[in-house]
Amino acid sequence: MRTTLSVFLLVFSMAFIAQNSFAQKYLKKNEQTVFSFKTKDSTKIIVAVDTNEKYIVCRLGDYLQSKMEFPTKDTSSWRKIGFYSYLRPHDGKGNGLDLNNITFVVKDTRYVIYENYVEGEKDDIGISLYNLSGQQINDRKYIKKSNKGSLINLRSYRDKMGIGSESYENHN
């Protein structure tokens, strides 16, 4: 019994340390998470805002490290990320919708991080990559229950952000 408890505590401690170390690699001390999730191919995506709202940043990587950060962390970062949001409450004529995405371009690839809810259907969360002519290159879905926060929280920053595109709203 004592050995089993010791093994359990050791495994639990290692998992806790790994999780905290994982978060530290993606989130700086002066940042707060707006939205994050993991994809089925083990990619970690995080959207964070400086606690003084000086900048917004997106980081992508794996469980070991962040492999991409966009944009640079300065006040112009807000305009480099487009935000699109559409809310249609259930009105008896159609299902309620809550569509949210952010878009940004790095080199010749457009990244679209999306969080969509259609009443009566499963959540649609993920990241899609498009070439600049609009052809989808890749679409990575999230692992259920790995998401934290919400892109909805960016609605309060709408006046600071670039204008997103509704053309990326349907990922099903």
Backbone as ProteinMPNN parsed JSONL, in Angstrom:
{"seq_chain_A": "MRTTLSVFLLVFSMAFIAQNSFAQKYLKKNEQTVFSFKTKDSTKIIVAVDTNEKYIVCRLGDYLQSKMEFPTKDTSSWRKIGFYSYLRPHDGKGNGLDLNNITFVVKDTRYVIYENYVEGEKDDIGISLYNLSGQQINDRKYIKKSNKGSLINLRSYRDKMGIGSESYENHN", "coords_chain_A": {"N_chain_A": [[0.827, -1.201, 0.0], [1.876, 1.26, 0.859], [3.958, 1.545, -0.968], [2.545, 1.73, -3.365], [1.179, 4.135, -2.959], [3.381, 5.866, -2.812], [4.424, 5.62, -5.42], [2.254, 6.635, -6.864], [2.197, 9.314, -5.92], [4.689, 10.178, -6.845], [4.391, 9.971, -9.659], [2.219, 11.742, -10.019], [3.385, 14.155, -9.12], [5.422, 14.485, -11.037], [3.885, 14.81, -13.342], [2.564, 17.193, -12.681], [4.71, 19.011, -12.511], [5.665, 18.846, -15.134], [3.443, 19.893, -16.525], [3.327, 22.54, -15.521], [5.826, 23.477, -16.353], [5.477, 23.268, -19.076], [3.465, 25.214, -19.513], [4.895, 27.505, -18.823], [6.663, 27.739, -20.941], [5.15, 28.69, -22.956], [3.805, 30.913, -22.054], [4.522, 34.078, -20.902], [5.621, 35.8, -17.9], [4.331, 38.26, -17.715], [1.985, 37.954, -19.121], [-1.352, 36.93, -20.034], [-3.461, 34.156, -20.669], [-5.625, 34.131, -23.396], [-6.847, 32.321, -25.085], [-6.4, 28.869, -25.612], [-5.345, 25.676, -26.893], [-4.853, 22.174, -27.65], [-3.859, 20.272, -30.465], [-4.773, 17.341, -32.391], [-2.444, 16.354, -33.464], [-0.558, 16.915, -31.611], [0.174, 19.606, -31.484], [0.504, 22.663, -29.813], [-1.408, 25.482, -29.236], [-1.519, 28.87, -28.436], [-3.049, 31.894, -27.531], [-2.226, 34.936, -26.347], [-2.293, 37.816, -24.178], [-0.63, 40.748, -23.222], [-0.48, 41.695, -19.804], [-0.845, 44.39, -19.349], [-2.096, 45.09, -21.607], [-0.559, 45.823, -23.802], [0.31, 44.356, -25.991], [-0.576, 41.64, -28.231], [-0.158, 38.163, -28.749], [0.527, 35.178, -30.613], [1.339, 31.821, -30.172], [2.782, 28.829, -31.371], [3.548, 25.396, -31.134], [5.174, 22.438, -29.852], [4.968, 19.996, -27.177], [7.398, 20.424, -26.025], [8.52, 22.923, -26.741], [7.879, 26.321, -27.83], [7.481, 26.911, -31.219], [6.894, 28.814, -33.052], [6.25, 32.257, -33.048], [4.052, 34.914, -33.255], [2.7, 38.161, -33.566], [5.631, 40.328, -33.461], [6.298, 41.438, -30.161], [4.923, 44.176, -29.619], [3.225, 47.377, -29.566], [2.067, 47.57, -32.087], [1.266, 45.064, -32.704], [-1.41, 44.397, -32.349], [-2.832, 45.244, -34.648], [-1.855, 43.547, -36.537], [-3.068, 41.155, -36.378], [-6.002, 39.807, -37.45], [-9.429, 39.956, -36.477], [-12.443, 38.235, -36.391], [-15.864, 38.027, -35.709], [-19.041, 36.629, -35.177], [-22.294, 36.619, -34.053], [-25.277, 34.962, -33.673], [-28.182, 34.712, -32.116], [-30.319, 32.021, -31.02], [-33.31, 31.99, -32.704], [-35.686, 30.773, -33.212], [-36.09, 30.429, -35.898], [-33.734, 29.524, -36.864], [-30.695, 27.775, -35.957], [-28.711, 28.856, -33.166], [-25.699, 30.711, -33.54], [-22.238, 31.111, -32.926], [-19.528, 32.442, -33.989], [-16.079, 32.717, -34.245], [-12.892, 33.933, -35.115], [-9.359, 34.321, -35.539], [-6.925, 35.78, -37.653], [-3.782, 35.694, -39.308], [-0.799, 36.452, -41.168], [2.131, 34.772, -41.999], [5.073, 34.821, -43.643], [4.333, 33.183, -46.526], [1.938, 32.084, -45.764], [-1.35, 31.927, -44.527], [-2.664, 31.932, -41.355], [-5.336, 30.635, -39.527], [-7.009, 30.723, -36.66], [-9.604, 29.216, -35.066], [-12.785, 29.229, -33.385], [-15.754, 27.947, -33.171], [-19.239, 27.747, -32.646], [-22.151, 26.028, -33.16], [-25.454, 25.832, -32.509], [-26.69, 22.843, -31.177], [-24.812, 21.256, -32.394], [-21.472, 19.809, -32.401], [-18.676, 21.515, -30.856], [-16.482, 23.464, -32.871], [-13.275, 23.712, -33.177], [-10.001, 24.793, -33.9], [-7.069, 25.026, -36.008], [-6.382, 26.38, -39.116], [-4.458, 26.349, -42.094], [-3.657, 28.31, -44.881], [-2.657, 28.868, -48.274], [-1.6, 31.906, -49.895], [-3.288, 32.272, -52.033], [-5.64, 31.324, -51.18], [-6.146, 28.59, -50.956], [-6.719, 25.795, -48.94], [-4.244, 24.415, -46.902], [-3.812, 22.891, -44.677], [-5.648, 21.557, -41.911], [-6.117, 21.482, -38.583], [-7.667, 19.878, -36.008], [-8.918, 20.376, -32.663], [-8.085, 18.721, -29.544], [-10.582, 17.336, -27.731], [-11.761, 18.996, -24.863], [-9.299, 20.134, -24.321], [-9.131, 22.779, -24.637], [-8.771, 26.088, -23.352], [-10.022, 29.078, -21.985], [-11.305, 31.533, -24.326], [-11.889, 32.671, -27.678], [-13.847, 34.51, -27.765], [-13.331, 36.321, -25.797], [-11.783, 38.203, -27.014], [-13.435, 40.046, -28.123], [-13.703, 42.352, -26.631], [-11.459, 43.715, -27.337], [-11.761, 44.488, -29.894], [-11.658, 47.029, -31.213], [-8.943, 47.561, -31.252], [-7.814, 45.659, -32.857], [-6.963, 44.187, -36.091], [-9.113, 43.799, -38.973], [-10.853, 40.856, -39.369], [-11.668, 37.981, -41.455], [-14.715, 36.786, -42.65], [-14.8, 34.673, -44.342], [-13.529, 32.462, -43.453], [-15.094, 31.111, -41.696], [-16.41, 28.612, -41.709], [-15.568, 25.493, -40.892], [-16.225, 22.85, -40.745]], "CA_chain_A": [[0.0, 0.0, 0.0], [2.756, 2.414, 0.964], [4.678, 1.641, -2.237], [1.583, 2.205, -4.366], [0.964, 5.552, -2.687], [4.61, 6.572, -3.181], [4.487, 5.659, -6.879], [1.213, 7.563, -7.292], [2.647, 10.677, -5.623], [5.796, 10.488, -7.745], [3.831, 10.191, -10.994], [1.422, 12.965, -9.95], [4.327, 15.275, -9.016], [6.089, 14.646, -12.33], [2.896, 15.359, -14.276], [2.333, 18.58, -12.289], [5.897, 19.77, -12.893], [5.681, 18.916, -16.602], [2.384, 20.802, -16.961], [3.738, 23.905, -15.206], [6.946, 23.808, -17.221], [4.862, 23.418, -20.391], [2.795, 26.513, -19.548], [5.902, 28.556, -18.766], [7.299, 27.874, -22.243], [4.221, 29.362, -23.858], [3.237, 32.104, -21.441], [5.485, 34.877, -20.135], [5.089, 36.238, -16.593], [3.48, 39.45, -17.884], [0.926, 37.637, -20.075], [-2.475, 36.085, -19.625], [-4.005, 33.375, -21.778], [-6.954, 34.442, -23.894], [-7.375, 31.081, -25.648], [-5.38, 27.877, -25.938], [-5.803, 24.301, -27.103], [-3.911, 21.243, -28.258], [-4.438, 19.578, -31.617], [-4.598, 15.885, -32.394], [-1.055, 16.037, -33.825], [0.248, 17.387, -30.473], [0.532, 21.012, -31.573], [-0.077, 23.525, -28.78], [-1.673, 26.838, -29.732], [-1.898, 29.785, -27.364], [-3.228, 33.307, -27.837], [-2.015, 35.608, -25.069], [-2.285, 39.278, -24.155], [0.15, 41.363, -22.152], [-1.392, 42.094, -18.719], [-1.117, 45.824, -19.503], [-2.736, 45.192, -22.925], [0.345, 46.47, -24.759], [0.441, 43.54, -27.19], [-1.194, 40.319, -28.344], [0.791, 37.254, -29.379], [0.114, 33.792, -30.838], [2.473, 30.894, -30.164], [2.5, 27.464, -31.783], [4.686, 24.519, -30.917], [4.849, 21.122, -29.323], [5.025, 19.978, -25.724], [8.734, 20.798, -25.577], [8.844, 24.343, -26.917], [7.183, 27.139, -28.815], [8.26, 26.896, -32.453], [6.576, 30.004, -33.82], [5.607, 33.331, -32.299], [3.654, 36.014, -34.132], [3.759, 38.979, -34.169], [6.568, 40.822, -32.464], [5.551, 41.929, -29.0], [4.881, 45.623, -29.472], [1.857, 47.897, -29.665], [1.519, 47.368, -33.434], [0.85, 43.665, -32.855], [-2.871, 44.309, -32.398], [-3.312, 45.439, -36.02], [-1.315, 42.484, -37.384], [-3.936, 39.993, -36.218], [-7.388, 40.134, -37.765], [-10.423, 39.292, -35.636], [-13.799, 38.169, -36.93], [-16.82, 37.452, -34.768], [-20.433, 36.729, -35.586], [-23.184, 36.01, -33.069], [-26.695, 34.939, -34.024], [-28.898, 33.946, -31.094], [-31.409, 31.144, -31.472], [-34.476, 32.854, -32.879], [-36.83, 29.977, -33.622], [-36.0, 30.193, -37.337], [-32.473, 28.841, -37.146], [-29.844, 27.509, -34.805], [-27.816, 29.914, -32.734], [-24.314, 30.614, -34.011], [-21.228, 31.963, -32.322], [-18.361, 32.194, -34.822], [-14.959, 33.576, -33.871], [-11.587, 33.509, -35.603], [-8.3, 35.308, -35.731], [-6.107, 35.451, -38.815], [-2.528, 36.426, -39.497], [0.03, 35.908, -42.245], [3.565, 34.643, -41.774], [5.663, 34.498, -44.944], [3.294, 33.019, -47.551], [0.877, 31.249, -45.192], [-2.353, 32.56, -43.668], [-3.072, 31.1, -40.218], [-6.669, 30.945, -39.034], [-7.35, 30.024, -35.418], [-11.053, 29.375, -35.009], [-13.609, 28.657, -32.323], [-17.113, 28.117, -33.664], [-20.291, 26.982, -31.989], [-23.452, 26.009, -33.82], [-26.386, 25.208, -31.58], [-27.07, 21.475, -31.498], [-23.693, 20.548, -33.004], [-20.261, 19.837, -31.585], [-17.818, 22.691, -31.025], [-15.522, 23.375, -33.963], [-12.098, 24.466, -32.739], [-8.79, 24.307, -34.547], [-6.232, 25.964, -36.751], [-6.263, 26.07, -40.542], [-3.41, 27.051, -42.821], [-4.008, 28.547, -46.275], [-1.686, 29.64, -49.036], [-2.151, 33.248, -50.11], [-4.35, 32.262, -53.039], [-6.861, 30.886, -50.517], [-6.293, 27.143, -50.893], [-6.396, 25.253, -47.623], [-3.092, 23.538, -46.881], [-3.894, 22.005, -43.523], [-6.642, 21.89, -40.894], [-5.867, 20.659, -37.396], [-8.748, 19.976, -35.017], [-8.477, 20.341, -31.286], [-8.408, 17.572, -28.706], [-11.718, 17.716, -26.89], [-11.496, 19.416, -23.485], [-7.958, 20.706, -24.135], [-9.205, 24.232, -24.804], [-8.898, 26.937, -22.161], [-10.343, 30.43, -22.412], [-12.161, 31.625, -25.508], [-11.67, 33.809, -28.572], [-14.899, 35.482, -27.449], [-12.717, 37.34, -24.942], [-11.157, 39.238, -27.849], [-14.434, 41.046, -28.531], [-13.453, 43.61, -25.916], [-10.293, 44.352, -27.964], [-12.092, 44.614, -31.319], [-11.228, 48.312, -31.775], [-7.488, 47.562, -31.366], [-7.363, 44.6, -33.751], [-7.257, 44.261, -37.513], [-10.402, 43.223, -39.345], [-10.727, 39.482, -39.844], [-12.465, 37.627, -42.623], [-15.757, 35.799, -42.404], [-14.676, 33.572, -45.287], [-12.921, 31.326, -42.772], [-15.967, 30.744, -40.587], [-16.966, 27.261, -41.757], [-14.47, 24.518, -40.931], [-16.722, 21.472, -40.587]], "C_chain_A": [[0.866, 1.259, 0.0], [3.523, 2.637, -0.343], [3.768, 2.19, -3.332], [1.34, 3.69, -4.192], [2.187, 6.367, -3.098], [4.736, 6.706, -4.694], [3.467, 6.655, -7.425], [1.658, 9.003, -7.086], [3.783, 11.101, -6.547], [5.28, 10.804, -9.145], [3.031, 11.496, -11.036], [2.331, 14.188, -9.916], [5.013, 15.544, -10.349], [5.13, 15.251, -13.351], [2.639, 16.83, -13.975], [3.496, 19.46, -12.725], [5.95, 19.929, -14.412], [4.637, 19.895, -17.11], [2.778, 22.253, -16.701], [4.887, 24.358, -16.094], [6.445, 24.054, -18.645], [4.23, 24.796, -20.52], [3.817, 27.647, -19.571], [6.57, 28.776, -20.118], [6.431, 28.665, -23.209], [3.71, 30.69, -23.326], [4.299, 32.811, -20.609], [4.823, 35.374, -18.855], [4.119, 37.414, -16.72], [2.324, 39.208, -18.862], [-0.184, 36.82, -19.423], [-3.027, 35.382, -20.86], [-5.399, 33.861, -22.128], [-7.611, 33.134, -24.346], [-6.213, 30.14, -25.924], [-6.043, 26.527, -26.15], [-4.664, 23.476, -27.675], [-4.623, 20.563, -29.416], [-4.116, 18.094, -31.543], [-3.192, 15.471, -32.804], [-0.062, 16.606, -32.805], [0.763, 18.814, -30.603], [-0.199, 21.766, -30.47], [-0.221, 24.912, -29.377], [-2.094, 27.684, -28.547], [-1.997, 31.199, -27.922], [-3.158, 34.013, -26.488], [-1.977, 37.122, -25.251], [-1.417, 39.723, -22.984], [-0.82, 41.861, -21.079], [-1.705, 43.588, -18.735], [-1.731, 46.137, -20.872], [-1.874, 45.925, -23.941], [0.444, 45.683, -26.054], [-0.378, 42.263, -27.075], [-0.191, 39.44, -29.078], [0.161, 35.87, -29.528], [1.376, 32.94, -30.862], [1.982, 29.505, -30.548], [3.743, 26.631, -31.531], [4.247, 23.147, -30.478], [5.007, 21.153, -27.81], [6.387, 20.378, -25.181], [8.988, 22.295, -25.652], [7.931, 25.015, -27.926], [8.065, 27.204, -30.053], [7.994, 28.104, -33.327], [5.876, 31.008, -32.914], [5.301, 34.449, -33.278], [2.677, 36.888, -33.374], [4.792, 39.344, -33.111], [5.757, 41.48, -31.351], [5.714, 43.438, -28.844], [3.46, 46.099, -29.731], [1.249, 47.723, -31.058], [1.005, 45.942, -33.64], [-0.657, 43.522, -32.997], [-3.395, 44.392, -33.825], [-2.827, 44.336, -36.967], [-2.133, 41.195, -37.288], [-5.369, 40.444, -36.472], [-8.332, 39.338, -36.878], [-11.782, 39.371, -36.31], [-14.687, 37.472, -35.92], [-18.224, 37.655, -35.301], [-21.274, 35.977, -34.569], [-24.61, 36.112, -33.565], [-27.409, 34.086, -32.975], [-29.954, 33.044, -31.732], [-32.667, 31.997, -31.555], [-35.727, 32.09, -33.301], [-36.82, 29.653, -35.111], [-34.745, 29.411, -37.703], [-31.685, 28.632, -35.874], [-29.021, 28.739, -34.448], [-26.412, 29.649, -33.239], [-23.44, 31.528, -33.179], [-19.92, 31.622, -33.016], [-17.273, 33.2, -34.48], [-13.69, 33.042, -34.516], [-10.619, 34.676, -35.609], [-7.455, 34.836, -36.899], [-4.836, 36.291, -38.808], [-1.715, 35.714, -40.561], [1.487, 35.917, -41.808], [4.15, 34.08, -43.063], [4.542, 34.349, -45.961], [2.148, 32.135, -47.068], [-0.039, 32.077, -44.305], [-2.77, 31.538, -42.609], [-4.44, 31.571, -39.749], [-6.916, 30.075, -37.8], [-8.832, 30.279, -35.197], [-11.679, 28.653, -33.823], [-15.055, 28.946, -32.705], [-18.079, 27.218, -32.9], [-21.567, 27.144, -32.791], [-24.369, 25.21, -32.904], [-26.785, 23.805, -32.069], [-25.969, 20.656, -32.153], [-22.488, 20.609, -32.082], [-19.473, 21.117, -31.846], [-16.828, 22.425, -32.157], [-14.362, 24.294, -33.628], [-10.884, 23.898, -33.453], [-7.993, 25.427, -35.171], [-6.142, 25.474, -38.19], [-5.155, 26.92, -41.14], [-3.82, 27.12, -44.285], [-2.816, 29.181, -46.979], [-2.352, 30.971, -49.377], [-3.159, 33.335, -51.247], [-5.635, 31.653, -52.48], [-7.071, 29.387, -50.444], [-5.865, 26.634, -49.52], [-5.256, 24.248, -47.748], [-3.27, 22.472, -45.803], [-5.003, 22.486, -42.596], [-6.432, 20.94, -39.735], [-6.952, 20.925, -36.376], [-8.175, 19.84, -33.621], [-8.796, 18.999, -30.636], [-9.489, 18.037, -27.743], [-11.268, 17.938, -25.446], [-10.068, 19.911, -23.249], [-7.99, 22.223, -24.213], [-9.416, 24.937, -23.465], [-9.137, 28.359, -22.655], [-11.229, 30.402, -23.646], [-11.766, 32.83, -26.361], [-12.731, 34.884, -28.363], [-14.322, 36.621, -26.612], [-12.053, 38.451, -25.75], [-12.156, 40.292, -28.308], [-14.201, 42.388, -27.846], [-12.249, 44.37, -26.489], [-10.534, 44.666, -29.435], [-11.574, 45.911, -31.936], [-9.711, 48.402, -31.95], [-6.994, 46.659, -32.489], [-7.675, 44.901, -35.209], [-8.603, 43.601, -37.779], [-10.17, 41.849, -39.934], [-11.656, 39.226, -41.018], [-13.474, 36.551, -42.279], [-15.609, 34.589, -43.314], [-14.048, 32.332, -44.656], [-13.816, 30.775, -41.668], [-16.419, 29.29, -40.601], [-15.848, 26.226, -41.941], [-14.951, 23.092, -40.797], [-16.517, 20.659, -41.851]], "O_chain_A": [[0.622, 2.198, -0.758], [3.713, 3.775, -0.771], [4.19, 3.023, -4.135], [1.298, 4.43, -5.174], [2.044, 7.447, -3.673], [5.105, 7.766, -5.2], [3.771, 7.427, -8.335], [1.511, 9.829, -7.987], [3.834, 12.251, -6.984], [5.687, 11.797, -9.749], [3.154, 12.267, -11.987], [2.07, 15.164, -10.619], [5.168, 16.698, -10.748], [5.524, 16.112, -14.138], [2.51, 17.636, -14.897], [3.279, 20.55, -13.256], [6.244, 21.012, -14.919], [4.913, 20.657, -18.037], [2.585, 23.108, -17.565], [4.913, 25.505, -16.538], [6.937, 24.948, -19.335], [4.434, 25.478, -21.524], [3.62, 28.644, -20.267], [7.001, 29.891, -20.414], [6.935, 29.244, -24.172], [3.224, 31.513, -24.101], [4.901, 32.211, -19.718], [3.597, 35.366, -18.744], [3.192, 37.544, -15.922], [1.746, 40.165, -19.377], [0.014, 36.13, -18.423], [-3.054, 35.948, -21.953], [-6.257, 33.987, -21.254], [-8.772, 32.87, -24.035], [-5.165, 30.562, -26.412], [-7.141, 26.265, -25.659], [-3.649, 24.009, -28.122], [-5.826, 20.31, -29.363], [-3.295, 17.656, -30.737], [-2.781, 14.345, -32.523], [1.124, 16.757, -33.099], [1.699, 19.195, -29.899], [-1.383, 21.531, -30.227], [0.722, 25.453, -29.954], [-2.929, 27.267, -27.744], [-1.139, 31.642, -28.685], [-3.945, 33.718, -25.589], [-1.671, 37.631, -26.329], [-1.468, 39.144, -21.898], [-1.877, 42.397, -21.411], [-2.725, 44.009, -18.191], [-1.869, 47.301, -21.247], [-2.398, 46.578, -24.844], [0.642, 46.273, -27.116], [-0.81, 41.864, -25.994], [0.546, 39.923, -29.937], [-0.63, 35.442, -28.689], [2.365, 33.301, -31.5], [0.918, 29.061, -30.116], [4.864, 27.112, -31.698], [3.107, 22.737, -30.696], [5.165, 22.225, -27.225], [6.516, 20.645, -23.987], [9.591, 22.877, -24.75], [7.301, 24.364, -28.759], [9.253, 27.514, -29.96], [8.767, 28.397, -34.239], [5.015, 30.644, -32.113], [6.17, 34.883, -34.035], [1.882, 36.366, -32.593], [4.833, 38.764, -32.025], [4.67, 42.009, -31.584], [6.527, 43.914, -28.052], [2.59, 45.301, -30.079], [0.025, 47.729, -31.192], [0.371, 45.655, -34.656], [-1.131, 42.622, -33.691], [-4.326, 43.667, -34.173], [-3.337, 44.21, -38.08], [-1.901, 40.253, -38.046], [-5.882, 41.341, -35.803], [-8.065, 38.179, -36.563], [-12.214, 40.439, -36.743], [-14.31, 36.451, -35.346], [-18.557, 38.723, -35.814], [-20.992, 34.819, -34.262], [-25.103, 37.205, -33.846], [-27.25, 32.865, -32.956], [-30.414, 33.292, -32.847], [-33.043, 32.651, -30.582], [-36.719, 32.697, -33.703], [-37.472, 28.702, -35.54], [-34.702, 28.725, -38.724], [-31.971, 29.239, -34.842], [-28.681, 29.553, -35.308], [-25.988, 28.499, -33.352], [-23.871, 32.608, -32.775], [-19.273, 30.631, -32.677], [-17.527, 34.404, -34.432], [-13.431, 31.839, -34.475], [-11.006, 35.843, -35.675], [-7.288, 33.635, -37.111], [-4.826, 37.438, -38.363], [-1.913, 34.528, -40.826], [2.006, 36.921, -41.319], [3.769, 33.0, -43.514], [3.85, 35.33, -46.234], [1.464, 31.507, -47.877], [0.42, 32.829, -43.446], [-3.175, 30.421, -42.933], [-4.671, 32.77, -39.594], [-7.016, 28.851, -37.894], [-9.267, 31.429, -35.147], [-11.184, 27.635, -33.338], [-15.52, 30.078, -32.571], [-17.76, 26.078, -32.56], [-22.005, 28.261, -33.067], [-24.088, 24.058, -32.571], [-27.167, 23.62, -33.224], [-26.17, 19.477, -32.442], [-22.474, 21.36, -31.107], [-19.583, 21.725, -32.911], [-16.397, 21.291, -32.364], [-14.46, 25.511, -33.779], [-10.746, 22.684, -33.599], [-8.213, 26.608, -34.901], [-5.861, 24.303, -38.446], [-4.944, 28.065, -40.738], [-4.271, 26.132, -44.863], [-2.054, 29.934, -46.372], [-3.553, 31.133, -49.161], [-3.818, 34.362, -51.41], [-6.61, 31.482, -53.211], [-8.09, 28.944, -49.914], [-4.803, 26.988, -49.008], [-5.293, 23.349, -48.588], [-2.923, 21.307, -45.996], [-5.265, 23.686, -42.506], [-6.558, 19.726, -39.891], [-7.136, 22.058, -35.93], [-7.102, 19.272, -33.418], [-9.651, 18.247, -31.104], [-9.314, 19.023, -27.026], [-10.492, 17.159, -24.893], [-9.664, 20.09, -22.1], [-7.002, 22.885, -23.897], [-10.129, 24.456, -22.584], [-8.525, 28.794, -23.63], [-11.829, 29.377, -23.971], [-11.362, 33.87, -25.84], [-12.532, 36.038, -28.743], [-14.78, 37.76, -26.711], [-11.789, 39.528, -25.216], [-11.755, 41.331, -28.832], [-14.474, 43.44, -28.424], [-12.044, 45.538, -26.162], [-9.611, 45.068, -30.144], [-11.097, 45.9, -33.071], [-9.236, 49.236, -32.72], [-5.899, 46.855, -33.015], [-8.519, 45.738, -35.528], [-9.159, 42.927, -36.911], [-9.394, 41.686, -40.875], [-12.336, 40.128, -41.507], [-13.129, 35.527, -41.689], [-16.246, 33.564, -43.068], [-14.04, 31.264, -45.269], [-13.343, 30.047, -40.795], [-16.788, 28.778, -39.545], [-15.265, 26.11, -43.019], [-14.121, 22.185, -40.74], [-16.876, 19.483, -41.893]]}, "name": "protein", "num_of_chains": 1, "seq": "MRTTLSVFLLVFSMAFIAQNSFAQKYLKKNEQTVFSFKTKDSTKIIVAVDTNEKYIVCRLGDYLQSKMEFPTKDTSSWRKIGFYSYLRPHDGKGNGLDLNNITFVVKDTRYVIYENYVEGEKDDIGISLYNLSGQQINDRKYIKKSNKGSLINLRSYRDKMGIGSESYENHN"}
